[in-house]
Amino acid sequence: MKVAIIPARGGSKRIPRKNIKEFNGKPIIAYSIEAALESGCFDKVVVSTDDQEIADVALQYGAEVPFIRPEAVSNDYATTADVILHALDWFEEQAISIEYICCIYATAPFIAIEDIQLAYQMLLKDPAANYCFPVCEFPFPIQRGVKLTAGNRVEMFQPEHFNTRSQDLETGYHDIGQFYWGKPKAYRDNIPMFSNTAIALPVSRNRVVDLDTQEDWEFALLLSKALQGS
């Protein structure tokens, strides 16, 4: 069985009720649920939440909510891996065997059905791989990144590249925070996701947002309008 798990706790701090906040006319979690359902990749699309209102919204858009997540894996210290392991344990208790699991974030309004499908096919074709997830290029050479020390003094992370031409620097990528296909055993064995057992799916940077602040949210709305008009 292939299962999508959408973590969506109720206690978001910087953007209150973020996981069900309206984004262009519907709760933002609806985009993740609908993409998962329409991809045709999953036998079950499950929202893992500790919040009844979020559960009700998830059910309204077609997801399953077979359990309410306990507080131990819903507090500020619980990781995404904790949520996935809790879900795997629940399925195991129901004698349901999971072949592949895909963690889809609840705040991914630009998630593409085709990306979910392609990442799954990429993972299927490489038996040695444990994970597959989308990435995009950093907009600036990461080798020229700087940090601020005392008094806002500047220090390069890699000063040896100060005079290196941009075209001679290796391209850097980052995880875009939308979804992560994986094998249950990899999660149970705590195999690092950012390792050579993972496959990356490069995607366009114009579909990437990180919704942590109200400013991020407003930018995402502007980006959405721009994409709709293009």
Buried (B, 14 or more C-beta within 10 A) or exposed (E): EBBBBBBBBBBBEEBEBBBBBEBEEBBBBBBBBBBBBEBEBBEBBBBBBBBEEBBEBBEEBEBBBEBBBEEEBBEEEBEBBBBBBBBBEBBEEEEBEBEBBBBBBBBBBBBBBEBBBBBBEBBEEEEEBBBBBBBBBBEEBBBBEEEEEEEEEEEEEBEEBEEEEEEEBEEBEBBBBBBBBBBBEBBBEEBEBEEEBBBBBEBEEEBBBEBBEEEBBEBBBEBBEEEEEE
